[in-house]
Amino acid sequence: MKMTVIGCGYLGATHAACMAELGHEVLGMDSDIDKVHTLNSGKAPFFERDLDDLLAKHTASGRLRFTASYGEAADFADLHFIGVGTPNQPGTDAYDLTHLFDAARRLAPGLTGPAVIAVKSTVPVGTAPQVAEILREYAPAKDLIEVAWNPEFLRESFAVDDTLRPDRLVLGFKRDHSWAETVLRQAFAKIIESGTPTIVTDWATAELAKGAANSFLATKISFVNAMAEVCEKSGANVAELADILGHDHRIGRHGMRPGLGFGGGCLPKDLAGFITRADELEAGPAVDMLREAAAVNGRRRQRVVDLAREELGGDLSGKRITIWGAAFKPDTDDIRDSPALAVAQALHDLGATVTITDPKALDNARKLHPELDYVEDPIAAVDDADLLLHLTEWHQYSNIDPKRLANRTTSPKVIDARGTLNTDQWREAGWLARALGRP
């Protein structure tokens, strides 16, 4: 098939490359000229595991190319995926739909015949009718344009695999959707034929799917971190407690990892947006548990700051603190709402000299926080440090022998906020080692 992908950030670029991998001819469209040039060279303007390989493969094969022209995109195909960003509005937690509505408005004048517009962007429930109305107003084809909702459930650093081998495929339509469903089933034929559960539903349910899924995941993470708070007060071990809970098949171990909490461009945004939309619908009391999930998540960051002050005598002025990790999670260079950088900034504001290292995210971190210090080598980064904080669980850090580090610091103290260091090994190497939620 021929198809376009409007908006080529994390979601759109990945979707475009994966659709080409499935055998389709794909035109990606983005208003950022520099991004278009980078993508056409076979590289992503961000780090996502396996994505550069697909981009290089299919820009070379001719199945995939990118443009900055809405007119070219409209002429290219009758199936258009929209995957533009929908961040929180400045000063509020509501979704900002400016990019989505603008994309629909700018694509519409070129839609002169029947077309399917499949929106993948995460939105508040009730958005689909607004998109349909924009297309009806601005597209010459008017009612021949069918709007479908196809939410994504990607995990950064696993986005390629999640696109090609998703847990489920959700297709949302208004009412008589026979043609749009046929088109999308053809687009995802290989995925459907592999046995992927495919749920066909209405617009509203499809719109709610991503926000509800991320809100549940956020609640699960925050639950185990709430248990970590109890464990710290009682002397229990949250890692072992999580293992005990995880063996209950109704609960499950996957995704319930105690530590510094969640960050990134999806879970915090979608949790906040979901709560805000529920308030607008006068269903606020139904999501009070989600407000507490967000509060627990915020407390994890403050807990690390409090532990750092405790270990350094209460006053951080002039203290040197090294932080392992800048990305919000490993295997990505994404620093959006990074818990690690939030802690780093808080420590800097309290007078500490903060040095950060990260395998992939240092350039992004430097742009956002030029006031902090950066070192590429995680071993050299601990030189003369009064305290080491492990805040992003890159596997490289767990493999470092703590015996190599103790003599490089002024005080061998480490706080493991991700629970992936072998603290017994660190103690045997002469370190004072603490981990969130553990004795």
C-alpha positions in Angstrom: 0.0 0.0 0.0 0.9 3.7 -0.2 0.5 5.7 2.9 1.7 8.9 4.7 2.7 9.6 8.3 2.2 13.2 9.3 4.5 14.2 12.1 7.9 12.4 12.4 8.9 12.6 16.0 9.4 9.4 18.1 6.0 8.1 17.2 5.8 9.1 13.5 9.4 8.3 12.4 9.1 4.8 14.1 5.7 4.2 12.5 6.9 5.2 9.1 10.0 3.0 9.2 8.0 0.0 10.5 5.3 0.4 7.9 8.0 0.3 5.3 9.4 -2.8 6.9 6.0 -4.4 6.5 6.3 -3.8 2.8 4.4 -0.6 2.2 5.5 2.5 0.3 5.6 5.3 2.9 6.0 9.1 2.8 6.8 10.7 6.1 5.9 14.4 6.4 7.2 16.9 9.0 7.3 20.7 9.0 10.9 20.7 10.4 13.1 20.9 7.4 16.2 19.8 9.3 14.4 16.8 10.7 13.3 15.8 7.1 16.9 16.1 5.8 18.2 13.9 8.7 15.5 11.3 8.2 16.1 11.2 4.4 19.8 10.5 5.2 18.7 7.3 6.9 19.1 8.5 10.5 16.8 9.5 13.3 17.3 12.9 15.0 17.1 11.0 18.3 18.2 7.7 19.7 15.8 4.8 19.5 17.1 1.3 19.5 17.0 -0.4 16.0 15.4 2.6 14.3 18.4 3.8 12.4 18.8 0.4 10.9 15.3 0.5 9.5 15.6 4.0 8.3 18.8 3.3 6.5 17.4 0.1 5.0 14.2 1.6 3.6 15.4 5.1 2.5 17.9 3.1 0.5 15.3 0.7 -0.9 13.1 3.5 -1.9 10.1 2.4 0.2 10.5 5.3 2.6 11.2 9.0 2.1 10.3 12.2 3.9 9.0 15.6 2.9 8.0 18.9 4.4 5.1 19.4 2.0 1.5 18.8 3.0 0.5 19.0 -0.6 2.9 16.3 -1.6 1.6 14.1 1.2 -2.0 14.6 0.3 -1.3 13.7 -3.4 0.8 10.6 -2.4 -1.8 8.3 -0.8 -5.4 7.9 0.4 -4.3 6.6 3.9 -2.8 9.2 6.2 -1.6 8.5 9.7 -1.3 11.5 12.0 1.2 11.1 14.8 2.0 14.7 15.9 2.8 15.7 19.4 0.1 16.6 21.9 2.0 18.0 24.9 0.4 19.5 28.0 -0.6 23.1 27.6 1.6 25.7 29.3 0.3 26.4 32.8 -2.2 23.5 32.8 -2.3 19.8 32.5 -4.7 19.7 29.6 -3.5 18.4 26.2 -2.4 21.0 23.7 -4.1 19.9 20.5 -2.7 22.8 18.4 -0.4 20.5 16.3 -3.1 18.0 15.7 -5.7 20.5 14.5 -3.1 22.3 12.4 -2.1 19.1 10.7 -5.7 18.3 9.8 -6.3 21.8 8.5 -3.1 21.9 6.4 -3.6 18.3 5.0 -7.3 18.8 4.2 -7.1 21.1 1.1 -5.3 18.4 -0.8 -7.8 15.7 -0.1 -9.9 15.7 -3.3 -11.1 12.2 -3.1 -12.0 9.4 -0.6 -9.3 9.1 2.1 -8.8 7.6 5.5 -7.2 9.7 8.3 -6.0 7.5 11.1 -5.0 9.5 14.1 -2.3 7.9 16.4 -1.7 11.0 18.6 -2.7 10.7 22.3 -5.7 13.0 22.9 -8.5 13.7 25.5 -11.7 11.8 24.8 -14.0 13.8 22.5 -11.3 15.0 20.1 -12.2 12.8 17.1 -15.4 14.7 16.2 -13.4 17.9 16.2 -10.9 16.5 13.7 -13.7 15.2 11.6 -15.3 18.6 11.5 -12.0 20.3 10.5 -11.6 17.8 7.6 -15.3 18.3 6.5 -14.8 22.1 6.5 -11.5 22.3 4.7 -11.3 19.1 2.5 -12.8 19.3 -1.0 -13.9 15.6 -0.6 -16.0 16.6 2.5 -17.9 13.5 3.7 -15.8 11.1 1.6 -13.1 11.5 4.3 -13.3 8.9 7.0 -11.6 9.4 10.4 -10.3 6.5 12.3 -8.5 6.3 15.7 -5.5 4.1 16.0 -3.8 4.7 19.4 -0.2 3.7 19.9 1.2 1.9 22.9 4.9 2.3 22.4 7.6 2.1 25.0 10.6 4.2 24.2 13.7 2.0 23.6 11.3 -0.8 22.5 9.3 1.3 20.0 10.3 -0.7 16.9 9.4 -4.0 18.4 6.2 -2.6 19.9 5.1 -1.4 16.4 5.9 -4.6 14.5 4.8 -6.9 17.3 2.3 -5.0 19.4 0.4 -6.5 22.4 -2.9 -5.4 20.7 -4.2 -3.3 17.8 -7.0 -0.9 18.4 -9.1 0.6 15.6 -11.8 3.2 16.4 -14.5 4.4 14.0 -17.6 6.5 14.1 -20.4 4.3 12.7 -20.4 3.0 9.1 -16.7 2.3 8.9 -16.6 -0.6 6.5 -14.2 1.0 4.0 -11.9 2.6 6.6 -11.7 -0.7 8.5 -10.9 -2.5 5.3 -8.1 -0.1 4.5 -6.6 -0.3 8.0 -6.8 -4.1 8.1 -4.9 -4.1 4.8 -2.3 -1.8 6.2 -1.8 -4.0 9.3 -2.4 -7.3 7.5 0.9 -8.9 8.5 0.5 -7.8 12.1 -3.1 -9.1 12.3 -2.1 -12.4 10.5 0.6 -13.0 13.2 -2.2 -13.3 15.8 -2.2 -9.9 17.3 -5.5 -9.2 19.1 -7.4 -6.6 17.1 -10.1 -4.6 18.8 -12.6 -2.7 16.7 -14.4 -0.1 18.7 -15.9 3.4 18.7 -14.0 6.7 18.6 -14.4 7.5 22.3 -13.2 4.1 23.6 -10.2 4.2 21.2 -9.4 7.8 22.4 -9.4 6.7 26.0 -7.3 3.6 25.5 -3.8 5.2 25.6 -4.5 7.5 28.5 -6.2 4.8 30.5 -3.3 2.3 29.8 -0.7 4.8 30.9 -2.7 5.9 33.9 -2.9 2.3 35.0 0.8 1.7 34.5 1.6 4.9 36.4 -0.6 3.7 39.2 1.1 0.3 39.3 4.6 1.9 39.5 3.4 4.4 42.1 1.8 1.6 44.2 5.1 -0.3 44.5 6.9 3.0 45.3 4.3 3.7 48.0 5.1 0.3 49.4 8.8 1.4 49.3 7.9 4.3 51.6 6.4 1.8 54.0 9.4 -0.5 53.7 11.8 2.3 54.6 9.8 3.0 57.7 9.5 -0.6 58.8 12.9 -2.0 57.8 11.3 -4.3 55.1 12.8 -4.9 51.6 10.6 -3.5 48.8 12.4 -5.6 46.1 11.5 -8.8 47.9 8.0 -7.5 48.6 7.5 -6.7 44.9 8.6 -10.2 44.0 6.1 -11.7 46.4 3.3 -9.6 45.0 4.4 -10.3 41.4 3.9 -14.0 41.7 0.1 -13.4 42.0 -1.0 -13.8 38.4 -3.7 -11.2 39.1 -1.0 -8.6 39.8 2.0 -9.7 37.8 5.7 -8.7 38.2 6.1 -6.9 34.9 6.1 -3.1 35.2 6.1 -3.1 39.0 9.7 -2.0 39.7 10.3 0.1 42.7 12.7 3.0 42.4 12.8 6.7 41.5 9.5 6.6 39.6 8.4 7.2 36.1 9.2 10.1 33.7 9.5 10.6 30.0 7.1 12.2 27.5 4.2 9.8 27.9 3.3 8.6 31.4 3.5 11.9 33.2 1.7 13.8 30.4 -1.0 11.2 29.9 -1.7 10.8 33.6 -2.1 14.5 34.0 -4.1 14.9 30.8 -6.4 12.0 31.8 -7.1 13.5 35.2 -7.7 16.9 33.7 -10.2 15.5 31.1 -12.0 13.6 33.8 -12.4 16.8 35.8 -13.8 18.5 32.7 -16.3 15.7 32.4 -17.3 16.1 36.1 -15.8 12.7 36.8 -13.0 14.0 39.0 -13.7 11.9 42.1 -13.4 8.7 40.0 -9.7 9.5 39.3 -8.6 10.6 42.8 -6.5 7.5 43.0 -4.6 8.8 39.9 -3.9 12.1 41.7 -2.2 10.1 44.5 -0.3 8.1 42.0 1.2 11.3 40.6 1.9 12.6 44.2 3.7 9.3 45.1 5.8 9.7 41.9 6.9 13.2 42.8 7.8 12.1 46.4 10.4 9.6 45.0 12.5 12.4 43.6 12.3 14.4 46.8 13.2 11.3 48.8 16.5 11.0 46.9 17.3 14.7 47.6 16.5 14.1 51.3 18.7 11.1 51.4 21.6 13.0 49.8 21.3 15.8 52.3 21.2 13.2 55.1 24.3 11.5 54.0 26.2 14.8 53.5 25.3 16.3 56.8 22.4 18.4 55.8 24.2 21.2 54.0 25.0 20.6 50.3 26.9 23.9 49.8 30.2 23.1 48.1 29.5 19.3 48.1 30.4 17.4 44.9 27.7 14.9 43.8 28.0 12.6 40.8 24.9 11.3 39.1 24.9 8.2 36.9 22.1 8.8 34.4 20.4 11.7 32.7 17.8 9.9 30.4 14.4 9.2 32.0 15.1 5.5 31.4 17.9 3.4 29.9 18.3 2.8 26.1 17.0 6.2 25.1 18.4 9.7 24.9 15.0 11.2 25.9 15.2 13.5 28.9 11.6 14.7 29.0 10.5 14.9 32.6 13.6 12.9 33.6 13.6 12.0 37.3 17.4 12.0 37.2 17.6 15.6 35.9 14.9 16.7 38.3 17.0 15.4 41.2 20.2 17.0 39.7 18.5 20.4 39.4 17.2 20.2 43.0 20.7 19.4 44.3 22.3 22.2 42.3 19.7 24.6 43.7 20.7 23.6 47.2 24.4 24.5 46.5 25.9 21.2 45.3 28.3 20.9 42.4 26.6 18.2 40.2 28.3 16.1 37.6 26.3 14.0 35.3 27.2 11.1 33.0 25.0 9.1 30.6 25.8 6.9 27.6 23.3 8.6 25.2 21.6 11.7 26.7 24.5 14.0 27.6 24.0 16.4 24.6 20.3 16.8 25.3 20.9 17.3 29.0 23.6 20.0 28.3 21.1 22.0 26.3 18.4 21.9 29.0 20.7 22.2 32.0 23.9 24.1 31.0 24.5 25.0 34.7 25.4 21.3 35.5 28.7 19.6 34.8 29.0 16.6 32.4 31.6 13.8 32.0 31.3 11.0 29.5 33.2 8.3 31.4 31.2 7.1 34.4 34.3 6.1 36.3 36.1 9.4 35.8 32.9 11.2 36.7 33.2 10.0 40.4 36.6 11.7 40.9 36.6 13.7 44.1 32.9 13.1 44.6 31.4 13.3 48.0 28.4 11.2 47.0 27.4 9.0 44.0 23.7 8.7 42.9 22.5 5.9 40.6 19.5 7.4 38.9 19.1 5.8 35.5 19.5 2.0 35.3 21.8 1.6 32.3 23.3 -1.9 32.4 26.8 -0.4 32.0 26.5 1.0 35.6 25.6 -2.4 37.1 28.7 -3.9 35.5 31.2 -1.5 37.0 33.3 -3.0 39.7 32.9 -0.7 42.8 36.5 -1.6 43.9 37.7 0.5 41.0 35.9 3.6 42.3 36.3 3.8 46.1 39.7 5.4 46.1 38.7 8.0 43.5 36.1 9.6 45.7 36.5 11.8 48.8 33.8 9.7 50.5 32.7 6.3 49.1 28.9 6.7 49.5 26.3 5.6 46.9 22.5 5.9 46.8 20.9 3.4 44.4 17.6 4.9 43.4 16.9 2.3 40.8 17.6 -0.9 42.8 19.8 -2.5 40.1 23.2 -2.2 41.8 24.5 -5.1 43.9 24.6 -3.2 47.2 26.2 -6.1 49.1 29.1 -6.0 46.6 29.4 -2.3 47.0 29.5 -2.6 50.8 32.2 -5.3 50.5 34.2 -2.8 48.4 34.1 -0.3 51.2 31.1 1.8 50.2 28.2 3.0 52.3 25.4 1.9 50.0 21.7 2.8 50.4 18.8 1.8 48.1 15.3 3.1 48.1 12.8 0.9 50.0 15.5 -1.4 51.4 17.2 -1.7 54.8 
